[in-house]
Amino acid sequence: MHFDAFHDALASPALKAIAAHWDDAREDASMPSWEQLQPARIAPHLTIVWAYRYDRANGQFTGRLAGGRVARAFEQNFRGLPLEEAFAPALAGRVKELMSRVVNGPVMGRCAGPLFKHAGRTFHGERICLPLASDGIHGDGVLGASAYHYPDYSPESGPLELIFENEKWYPIRAAGGKSHAPHRSDAPPRALDPA
């Protein structure tokens, strides 16, 4: 399995667009760097995007980005926070395990079905995790996004609990081995993209 299988499995148009930009940004590398991503290309979906830096030397994840909807759901913007300060210990451990698999595989991850529990209700959707690499080879970050419908969420009703079920993992094809077939016919030429 490779990117095409991962992309085809996605149900959410927003997640498809984010994943397609990740694939375009990596060019001939296995993974794109953070700097290669162009927020303008996924602007309509930035509220559901989140990202972490990964320090291979100490195994630490630090928040890099929490889109508006993500920050609201977790009642904080975890940018700049070590993972262990952003979440309760049990949840931080599970999130670290998932993101470690993404950067060290490296693999692309997808979870579909129940994503959250809140105030006695379970909410369904789709979540993706994609590795980032400054050198295109060794994972040093995670780009993620969570697409779900929860119109009446209120932090006052209690904490949001993440659910980790129905995970599927897709290996990354080695550098130079990826398909360059377009995933969206509406993608503008790269030369027209803002820097």
Buried (B, 14 or more C-beta within 10 A) or exposed (E): BBBBEBBEBBEBEBBBBBBBBBBBBBBEBBBBBBEBBBEEBBEEBBBBBBBBBBEEEEEBBBBBBBBEBBBBBBEBBBBEBBBBEBBEEEBBEEBBEBBBBBBBBBBBBBBBEBBBBBEEEEBEBBBBBBBBBBEBEBBBBBBBBBBBEBEEBEEEEEEBEBBBEEBBBBBBBEBEEBEEEEBEEEBEEEEEBEE
